[in-house]
Amino acid sequence: MRDGFVKIACATPELRVADCDYNTDKIIDMIKDAYSAGVKVVCFPELSITGYTCGDLFFQSALENSANENLLRIVRDTAEMEIVSIVGLPFSYVGKLYNCAAVIFRGEILGIVPKTNIPNYSEFYEARYFAPGFESDFDAVVDGKNVTFGTNQIFECSNMSGFSFAVEICEDIWVGDTPSVKHVNAGAAIVFNLSASDEIIGKSDYRRTIVKAKSGSLICAYAYADAGTGESTTDMVFAGHNIIAENGSVLAESQLFENGLCIADIDVYRILKDRKTTNTWQYSDHNYTINTFDMCVSEVKLDRKFPRYPFVPSDKARLESNCKEILTLQSVGLMKRLGHIGCKSAVVGLSGGLDSTLALIVMSHAFDMLHLDRSGIIAVTMPCFGTTDRTYNNACRLAKSYGATLREIPIADSVMQHFKDIGHDSDIHDVTYENSQARERTQILMDIANQTGGIVIGTGDLSELALGWATYNGDHMSMYGVNTSIPKTLVRYLVAYEASVTTDRGLSDVLLDVLDTPVSPELLPPEQDGTISQKTEDIVGPYELHDFFLYYVIRFGFSPKKIYRLACTAFKGVYNNDTILKWLRKFYWRFFSQQFKRSCMPDGPKVGSVTLSPRGDWRMPSDASVNLWQKELDSITSANN
């Protein structure tokens, strides 16, 4: 439960229809299994004590009495386990029978929740047996004790902020006005659904879509526990399709027709963060009863996977689809800007590196959208002290392949004159030595844009903006930055996608060679063998780590400790913990100290959920202190020692 993680489970046990003793044995066994796995809340299917398909047997007092007796047996037999169990049973209240969920913890029934929507169509005829639940919460008497009965209940852990849940039953998710809407508005971070959804062709896809959509639109986790193969097959077949989703993504899903536990780690702090930043989510208690329970906040062994590249989909088909869409978004953004100002010329500094290559790709697509001749793209290569033959040749080949106008303007003499003017020793390879080259290049690009009636297209990416890895008023500046919301780890895939779809073999070859070239600003002289001497990641750290940090800092506002923990999990076997901590410290220091560069960054299109534009998603004072974050990082160091 540390860092906001709560391990939950959906359970489909073996079942015999109307055999409450047998079913309860299996339920208790699965509660024990879930407890051993570190689960804090386990949810069983609808009417799990009796079975869903009992038919008119629900009217038999023997079945109802056995269900009640076995409910109490579950309460007794799990009293020593610190796990919340949610089980389904028929329950009588003031003369009516209800399809209910009983919430059990440490020898007590915290509440009983009746099903709101009773289906009575097609293969379902529940209205024959069950009355619909009601919102007002009253007390029912179970084993001589008062227990809250009604739909409007929230179950909340008093020891952990954000750990709260509510319950709805099967049909409640399939209707338009689901009870979960009110549950979530009343504060529930997790919604558990006890279900008995029969399986027919195509229903599993539809069910998955509904659960994903519900968790996304309500900003919650949604756990759907489904009845399995033990139910009667007189007229229906049940598959035990358990699904756990969070904020629109499926975290865990069971195989159809297999009983067992489906377990996932829910991040309630992530849910709370999204609710805080989404002003359209509003709290409203709707006269809810809050049932609190005390649960020790303990360490959670995370089974949840955290992708090393959160900006890059792991599924190949989705990645290709995303790349196509992102390139289109970038190109449409530039197309609109060029069309608005009636501009038929655009200037880019083409270095032969990844970022400028991506910018050229976008410019080419934008010109095609506007039906403009690509010769209006002015690609300028400006070799200087650190330029290598490899990047120079690739820049020339790229410009030719895309039909751009190539201009070569060596800047060494101009930079040397500038050193002379300001009295700088050219043998001193310091920040002045490097930034003078970047600013000279930017001056040339701006002046050529004036000459041609065009605009300068920026090449800097999101990762560079986060780290401030740009020369202020040098490559930091342009009239429109097409890569401003593209992280470095994603740039590679966009260029690779372009290489895969082009029919020009020569263009594909040069794009692949650009991908194979080390990332470098090439501001220092190359090695004696002509290879690049200045590698960016040797200086600022691995971009794959920084992009990981960036995603969780900006997208979810996680603490340094939590981000460190996630990174150690995601990059286990790639980087040791000390290395991750080293670069996390570097990330925070650079992120805070370089905000002034982001405060005046050029326009550029948003294409993903994380951007740093001061006019859009990120507003931060340039003189904000990093001390709080560094202090927490220092505590990690102390703990490691």
Secondary structure as GFF3:
##gff-version 3
##sequence-region A 1 641
A	DSSP	three_ten_helix	2	4	.	.	.	ID=ss1
A	DSSP	beta_strand	5	12	.	.	.	ID=ss2
A	DSSP	alpha_helix	20	36	.	.	.	ID=ss3
A	DSSP	beta_strand	41	43	.	.	.	ID=ss4
A	DSSP	three_ten_helix	55	59	.	.	.	ID=ss5
A	DSSP	alpha_helix	61	77	.	.	.	ID=ss6
A	DSSP	beta_strand	84	93	.	.	.	ID=ss7
A	DSSP	beta_strand	96	105	.	.	.	ID=ss8
A	DSSP	beta_strand	108	114	.	.	.	ID=ss9
A	DSSP	three_ten_helix	126	128	.	.	.	ID=ss10
A	DSSP	beta_strand	138	142	.	.	.	ID=ss11
A	DSSP	beta_strand	145	149	.	.	.	ID=ss12
A	DSSP	beta_strand	153	157	.	.	.	ID=ss13
A	DSSP	beta_strand	164	169	.	.	.	ID=ss14
A	DSSP	alpha_helix	171	174	.	.	.	ID=ss15
A	DSSP	alpha_helix	179	185	.	.	.	ID=ss16
A	DSSP	beta_strand	190	195	.	.	.	ID=ss17
A	DSSP	alpha_helix	203	217	.	.	.	ID=ss18
A	DSSP	beta_strand	221	226	.	.	.	ID=ss19
A	DSSP	beta_strand	243	246	.	.	.	ID=ss20
A	DSSP	beta_strand	249	253	.	.	.	ID=ss21
A	DSSP	beta_strand	260	267	.	.	.	ID=ss22
A	DSSP	alpha_helix	268	277	.	.	.	ID=ss23
A	DSSP	beta_strand	289	293	.	.	.	ID=ss24
A	DSSP	alpha_helix	316	341	.	.	.	ID=ss25
A	DSSP	beta_strand	346	349	.	.	.	ID=ss26
A	DSSP	alpha_helix	354	369	.	.	.	ID=ss27
A	DSSP	three_ten_helix	374	376	.	.	.	ID=ss28
A	DSSP	beta_strand	377	381	.	.	.	ID=ss29
A	DSSP	alpha_helix	389	402	.	.	.	ID=ss30
A	DSSP	beta_strand	405	408	.	.	.	ID=ss31
A	DSSP	alpha_helix	412	422	.	.	.	ID=ss32
A	DSSP	alpha_helix	431	452	.	.	.	ID=ss33
A	DSSP	beta_strand	455	458	.	.	.	ID=ss34
A	DSSP	alpha_helix	462	467	.	.	.	ID=ss35
A	DSSP	beta_strand	480	481	.	.	.	ID=ss36
A	DSSP	alpha_helix	488	501	.	.	.	ID=ss37
A	DSSP	alpha_helix	505	515	.	.	.	ID=ss38
A	DSSP	alpha_helix	536	540	.	.	.	ID=ss39
A	DSSP	alpha_helix	543	554	.	.	.	ID=ss40
A	DSSP	alpha_helix	560	570	.	.	.	ID=ss41
A	DSSP	alpha_helix	577	593	.	.	.	ID=ss42
A	DSSP	alpha_helix	595	598	.	.	.	ID=ss43
A	DSSP	alpha_helix	627	640	.	.	.	ID=ss44
###
